[in-house]
Structures are given as structure tokens and as C-alpha cells.
């Protein structure tokens, strides 16, 4: 006879469907992560959005598709910005986020 419920190990987090505090923390983490990634692009380009600069470092080109990043309390969605037309003297490989590396799906811890 198979059980009708799933047995989780004792260390597995048990999600509560209506836990408001958990939802609030996850939304805060998502907003902070998105803001940090946008700030990273601003620092790379040397200007904020819609501002002109004397040195050409590239152009914003939308965002990569949204993806889920697993964190300790669940997962958050992040959209990493794209940067196009990066000159070779600025970066030979173009722009890649240091905060959310390519293909990362969960935090190291």
C-alpha cells in the first residue's frame, strides 16, 4: 500500500501556503536583487538609464528572460538586463552579471 502523502526529510523547509511574512520577505529579496542587478549595469555603463555619457561603453538592450533563483526560503524571479554594442577595449566578452552569473539557478549556500 502506497502512502497518499509525501514524506519529507526533517531538514526540508515546509512551505506554508498563506504565510504572509514569508511572502513579504521573498518579495523584498526579489526587489533588492533586481535593484542590485540594475545598479550593476549602471556601473558598467558609467551612467544611469536615459543619461548620455561621453565614453561609449554599450547600450541597454532589454532583459534576458525571467528566471527563478533558488534561495534559502524558496525562490525569487530575476530579470538580468542585456547590454549590446560593448566595445572590445571595454570588455572582450561583453557584459555578464557578476551578481547572477550565467546558468545560475540557486545560491551556493
Secondary structure as UniProt FT lines:
FT   TURN            10..11
FT   TURN            17..18
FT   HELIX           20..45
FT   TURN            49..50
FT   STRAND          59..63
FT   STRAND          67..71
FT   TURN            72..73
FT   STRAND          74..78
FT   STRAND          81..84
FT   TURN            88..90
FT   TURN            102..103
//
